[in-house]
Amino acid sequence: AGDISEGNLIGDLRVNGGMIDFYTLLDTRLKTLGGRGIDAVVVGNHDVRDGQMLTNMLAAPFPFISMNLYHAQGTSQAGTPVFPEYVIVEVNGNRVGVLGYTNDSSSYLGPGTEGVIEVKKCVWEDNDPATLDIKDRVDTLRAAQGCDMVILLSHIGQSRVVCGEDALLADFGDVEPPEVVISGHWHSITERAWMPSQLNNKTIITEAASYLQYIGELEITGNGKYVSAQKHVIRNTN
């Protein structure tokens, strides 16, 4: 759920190249063990401090996604997304769309990215042409792309997803909100999954703390219904 570009001294080699190497090894190892590997990583605010970070993420063998990181005005690709907005994966016969959101309130652009990229504000739906409507993208995944389920990979904490006039998700009945939100950025841990009443208990929201201390495991049915949620402590040896 974002911010993989900062680690220990080895992880910070080549800006975030060391961390990309680590995740590449992890992706390869998971696939060797018969798993899926890494389906998607959302870009966090600490992933956009340097232009080399962007270059390294774009070259990674697994997908980084963000619906609201755009090439800035005045650049050759102005007005287009830097990363894919979403990925679609097949899981047990189900078509799953994974949509990426980078927090738009505290993006830490650095000297190498100021004026090169911009982070657009996102809401569920409004009439402001300067903001992006998440509803339209969820509708695209469901209607145009034929997804059975939508996951919002969100680099922002849980309450921001559903609270306030700038809420990322809503449920007005015309477009169903995502079945799952995997959140980050706030460095919080949800011991259990949360299904907010603002979304009529249709969406499962969960987060697995920070600093790679835990692996979060969420089990759902093929139609996105909650089964169980756990946080596994990652242990290492010195």
Kinemage of the C-alpha trace (Angstrom):
@kinemage 1
@onewidth
@group {chain A} dominant
@subgroup {mainchain}
@vectorlist {calphas} color= white
{ca ala a 1} P 0.000 0.000 0.000
{ca gly a 2} L 2.812 2.434 -0.849
{ca asp a 3} L 6.042 3.953 0.486
{ca ile a 4} L 8.409 1.121 -0.376
{ca ser a 5} L 11.185 3.564 -1.328
{ca glu a 6} L 12.672 4.037 2.116
{ca gly a 7} L 14.495 1.383 4.055
{ca asn a 8} L 17.845 0.762 5.685
{ca leu a 9} L 21.134 1.883 4.164
{ca ile a 10} L 21.216 -1.095 1.791
{ca gly a 11} L 17.602 -0.459 0.803
{ca asp a 12} L 18.417 3.144 -0.079
{ca leu a 13} L 21.166 2.233 -2.535
{ca arg a 14} L 20.564 3.834 -5.951
{ca val a 15} L 17.877 6.000 -4.329
{ca asn a 16} L 15.185 3.303 -4.078
{ca gly a 17} L 16.921 0.743 -6.295
{ca gly a 18} L 17.850 -1.443 -3.326
{ca met a 19} L 14.234 -1.670 -2.224
{ca ile a 20} L 13.123 -2.478 -5.777
{ca asp a 21} L 15.735 -5.265 -5.777
{ca phe a 22} L 14.327 -6.591 -2.498
{ca tyr a 23} L 10.752 -6.633 -3.759
{ca thr a 24} L 11.875 -8.214 -7.022
{ca leu a 25} L 13.536 -11.037 -5.069
{ca leu a 26} L 10.395 -11.388 -2.950
{ca asp a 27} L 8.198 -11.519 -6.053
{ca thr a 28} L 10.429 -14.186 -7.615
{ca arg a 29} L 10.549 -16.241 -4.418
{ca leu a 30} L 6.773 -16.172 -3.958
{ca lys a 31} L 6.279 -17.395 -7.527
{ca thr a 32} L 8.913 -20.120 -7.052
{ca leu a 33} L 6.925 -21.349 -4.040
{ca gly a 34} L 3.809 -21.572 -6.199
{ca gly a 35} L 2.260 -18.265 -5.167
{ca arg a 36} L 1.004 -15.330 -7.217
{ca gly a 37} L 3.888 -12.984 -6.533
{ca ile a 38} L 3.212 -9.239 -6.319
{ca asp a 39} L 0.109 -8.245 -8.282
{ca ala a 40} L 0.343 -4.499 -7.607
{ca val a 41} L 2.048 -1.803 -5.528
{ca val a 42} L 0.532 1.662 -5.171
{ca val a 43} L 2.846 4.677 -5.286
{ca gly a 44} L 3.101 6.469 -1.925
{ca asn a 45} L 4.151 10.021 -1.077
{ca his a 46} L 7.649 8.879 -0.087
{ca asp a 47} L 8.036 7.221 -3.496
{ca val a 48} L 8.005 10.500 -5.427
{ca arg a 49} L 10.837 12.500 -3.843
{ca asp a 50} L 13.308 11.900 -6.663
{ca gly a 51} L 13.103 11.364 -10.405
{ca gln a 52} L 15.252 8.243 -10.162
{ca met a 53} L 12.608 6.728 -7.883
{ca leu a 54} L 10.080 7.074 -10.684
{ca thr a 55} L 12.486 5.566 -13.212
{ca asn a 56} L 13.214 2.587 -10.946
{ca met a 57} L 9.530 1.930 -10.258
{ca leu a 58} L 8.576 2.141 -13.931
{ca ala a 59} L 11.289 -0.406 -14.756
{ca ala a 60} L 10.295 -2.874 -12.002
{ca pro a 61} L 9.124 -6.339 -13.117
{ca phe a 62} L 5.913 -5.976 -11.075
{ca pro a 63} L 3.352 -3.172 -11.566
{ca phe a 64} L 3.253 0.125 -9.681
{ca ile a 65} L -0.114 1.852 -10.041
{ca ser a 66} L -1.642 5.259 -9.303
{ca met a 67} L -4.727 6.895 -10.771
{ca asn a 68} L -3.733 10.416 -9.715
{ca leu a 69} L -0.007 10.863 -10.388
{ca tyr a 70} L 0.202 12.875 -13.616
{ca his a 71} L 2.907 14.389 -15.775
{ca ala a 72} L 2.917 18.105 -14.940
{ca gln a 73} L 1.907 20.921 -17.247
{ca gly a 74} L 4.800 22.049 -19.408
{ca thr a 75} L 6.245 18.556 -19.822
{ca ser a 76} L 6.100 16.580 -23.054
{ca gln a 77} L 3.506 14.165 -21.607
{ca ala a 78} L 1.460 16.750 -19.721
{ca gly a 79} L -1.974 15.636 -18.639
{ca thr a 80} L -1.292 11.897 -18.805
{ca pro a 81} L -0.810 9.459 -15.893
{ca val a 82} L 2.763 8.553 -14.940
{ca phe a 83} L 1.778 5.010 -13.923
{ca pro a 84} L -1.094 2.731 -14.933
{ca glu a 85} L -4.242 3.623 -13.007
{ca tyr a 86} L -5.100 -0.009 -12.366
{ca val a 87} L -4.253 -3.619 -13.065
{ca ile a 88} L -6.628 -6.512 -13.687
{ca val a 89} L -5.790 -9.990 -12.446
{ca glu a 90} L -7.527 -13.349 -12.704
{ca val a 91} L -8.029 -15.121 -9.365
{ca asn a 92} L -9.782 -18.493 -9.227
{ca gly a 93} L -11.851 -17.654 -12.277
{ca asn a 94} L -12.727 -14.160 -11.022
{ca arg a 95} L -11.674 -10.972 -12.766
{ca val a 96} L -10.351 -8.525 -10.152
{ca gly a 97} L -9.575 -4.872 -10.816
{ca val a 98} L -6.999 -3.235 -8.515
{ca leu a 99} L -7.148 0.577 -8.560
{ca gly a 100} L -4.310 2.668 -7.087
{ca tyr a 101} L -4.679 5.938 -5.143
{ca thr a 102} L -1.765 8.124 -3.970
{ca asn a 103} L -2.630 10.461 -1.092
{ca asp a 104} L -3.214 13.928 -2.492
{ca ser a 105} L -2.959 16.023 0.684
{ca ser a 106} L 0.718 15.600 1.594
{ca ser a 107} L 2.763 14.554 -1.409
{ca tyr a 108} L 6.427 15.232 -0.781
{ca leu a 109} L 7.772 16.134 -4.178
{ca gly a 110} L 11.504 16.816 -4.276
{ca pro a 111} L 13.742 18.960 -6.501
{ca gly a 112} L 13.830 16.186 -9.097
{ca thr a 113} L 10.036 15.847 -9.287
{ca glu a 114} L 8.698 19.385 -8.659
{ca gly a 115} L 7.330 20.623 -11.945
{ca val a 116} L 7.758 17.159 -13.454
{ca ile a 117} L 4.769 15.405 -11.884
{ca glu a 118} L 1.684 16.517 -10.019
{ca val a 119} L -0.659 14.740 -7.634
{ca lys a 120} L -4.297 15.304 -8.521
{ca lys a 121} L -7.025 15.452 -5.907
{ca cys a 122} L -9.482 12.560 -5.898
{ca val a 123} L -13.062 12.311 -4.634
{ca trp a 124} L -15.853 9.846 -5.233
{ca glu a 125} L -17.810 12.265 -7.407
{ca asp a 126} L -18.083 16.013 -7.959
{ca asn a 127} L -18.320 18.568 -10.749
{ca asp a 128} L -14.853 20.074 -10.400
{ca pro a 129} L -12.823 19.406 -13.578
{ca ala a 130} L -9.602 19.747 -11.567
{ca thr a 131} L -10.328 16.660 -9.481
{ca leu a 132} L -10.578 13.011 -10.479
{ca asp a 133} L -13.758 11.038 -9.812
{ca ile a 134} L -13.009 7.596 -8.442
{ca lys a 135} L -16.578 6.570 -9.214
{ca asp a 136} L -15.875 6.799 -12.959
{ca arg a 137} L -12.866 4.517 -12.642
{ca val a 138} L -14.707 1.954 -10.533
{ca asp a 139} L -17.518 2.010 -13.095
{ca thr a 140} L -14.992 1.471 -15.900
{ca leu a 141} L -13.566 -1.571 -14.126
{ca arg a 142} L -16.996 -3.063 -13.483
{ca ala a 143} L -18.841 -2.181 -16.710
{ca ala a 144} L -16.211 -1.771 -19.433
{ca gln a 145} L -13.553 -4.153 -18.124
{ca gly a 146} L -15.968 -6.778 -16.795
{ca cys a 147} L -14.442 -7.045 -13.333
{ca asp a 148} L -16.257 -9.234 -10.816
{ca met a 149} L -14.599 -7.376 -7.944
{ca val a 150} L -12.744 -4.092 -7.360
{ca ile a 151} L -9.982 -3.456 -4.826
{ca leu a 152} L -8.845 0.063 -3.951
{ca leu a 153} L -5.142 0.005 -3.075
{ca ser a 154} L -5.078 3.239 -1.120
{ca his a 155} L -2.105 5.140 0.275
{ca ile a 156} L -4.209 6.903 2.879
{ca gly a 157} L -5.698 5.903 6.235
{ca gln a 158} L -9.074 4.339 6.829
{ca ser a 159} L -11.325 7.246 7.868
{ca arg a 160} L -10.191 9.462 4.958
{ca val a 161} L -11.627 6.830 2.638
{ca val a 162} L -15.223 7.368 3.796
{ca cys a 163} L -15.420 10.561 5.892
{ca gly a 164} L -15.942 14.197 4.939
{ca glu a 165} L -16.966 15.945 1.748
{ca asp a 166} L -13.781 14.747 0.042
{ca ala a 167} L -14.378 11.074 0.833
{ca leu a 168} L -12.824 8.690 -1.660
{ca leu a 169} L -15.776 6.287 -1.603
{ca ala a 170} L -19.540 6.582 -1.279
{ca asp a 171} L -22.580 4.413 -1.914
{ca phe a 172} L -25.384 6.119 -3.811
{ca gly a 173} L -26.613 2.941 -5.463
{ca asp a 174} L -25.678 3.716 -9.078
{ca val a 175} L -22.084 2.435 -8.889
{ca glu a 176} L -21.174 -0.062 -6.195
{ca pro a 177} L -18.117 0.926 -4.124
{ca pro a 178} L -15.073 -1.369 -4.170
{ca glu a 179} L -15.439 -4.602 -2.242
{ca val a 180} L -12.036 -4.159 -0.561
{ca val a 181} L -9.750 -1.302 0.455
{ca ile a 182} L -6.144 -2.062 1.405
{ca ser a 183} L -4.891 1.134 3.033
{ca gly a 184} L -1.563 2.571 4.135
{ca his a 185} L 0.215 5.846 4.965
{ca trp a 186} L -1.161 6.301 8.488
{ca his a 187} L 1.105 3.612 10.010
{ca ser a 188} L -1.858 2.105 11.825
{ca ile a 189} L -2.837 -1.504 12.334
{ca thr a 190} L -6.362 -2.853 12.104
{ca glu a 191} L -6.557 -6.009 14.187
{ca arg a 192} L -9.847 -6.719 12.481
{ca ala a 193} L -11.239 -5.599 9.169
{ca trp a 194} L -13.598 -2.607 9.217
{ca met a 195} L -16.819 -2.453 7.197
{ca pro a 196} L -17.980 1.179 7.541
{ca ser a 197} L -21.672 1.955 7.794
{ca gln a 198} L -21.144 4.924 5.437
{ca leu a 199} L -20.758 2.344 2.674
{ca asn a 200} L -23.668 0.252 3.952
{ca asn a 201} L -21.226 -2.426 5.098
{ca lys a 202} L -20.399 -3.251 1.475
{ca thr a 203} L -16.654 -2.522 1.670
{ca ile a 204} L -13.939 -4.206 3.738
{ca ile a 205} L -11.098 -1.906 4.858
{ca thr a 206} L -7.876 -3.188 6.402
{ca glu a 207} L -4.291 -2.054 7.032
{ca ala a 208} L -1.166 -3.881 8.230
{ca ala a 209} L 0.779 -1.248 10.208
{ca ser a 210} L 4.134 -0.032 8.825
{ca tyr a 211} L 7.867 -0.586 8.300
{ca leu a 212} L 7.310 -4.137 7.035
{ca gln a 213} L 6.654 -5.357 10.575
{ca tyr a 214} L 3.543 -7.317 9.614
{ca ile a 215} L 2.043 -9.153 6.693
{ca gly a 216} L -1.701 -8.672 6.459
{ca glu a 217} L -3.847 -11.596 5.361
{ca leu a 218} L -7.436 -10.969 4.285
{ca glu a 219} L -9.580 -13.897 3.180
{ca ile a 220} L -12.733 -13.195 1.196
{ca thr a 221} L -15.147 -15.202 -0.903
{ca gly a 222} L -15.255 -15.100 -4.685
{ca asn a 223} L -17.865 -12.323 -4.571
{ca gly a 224} L -15.938 -10.195 -2.067
{ca lys a 225} L -17.592 -11.196 1.206
{ca tyr a 226} L -15.530 -11.202 4.402
{ca val a 227} L -14.226 -14.498 5.793
{ca ser a 228} L -11.283 -13.624 8.070
{ca ala a 229} L -8.415 -11.179 8.638
{ca gln a 230} L -5.065 -11.658 10.369
{ca lys a 231} L -1.802 -9.781 10.886
{ca his a 232} L 1.356 -11.910 10.916
{ca val a 233} L 4.462 -10.552 12.664
{ca ile a 234} L 7.545 -10.692 10.441
{ca arg a 235} L 10.461 -12.009 12.459
{ca asn a 236} L 14.106 -11.800 11.496
{ca thr a 237} L 17.355 -12.957 13.085
{ca asn a 238} L 20.461 -10.922 13.838
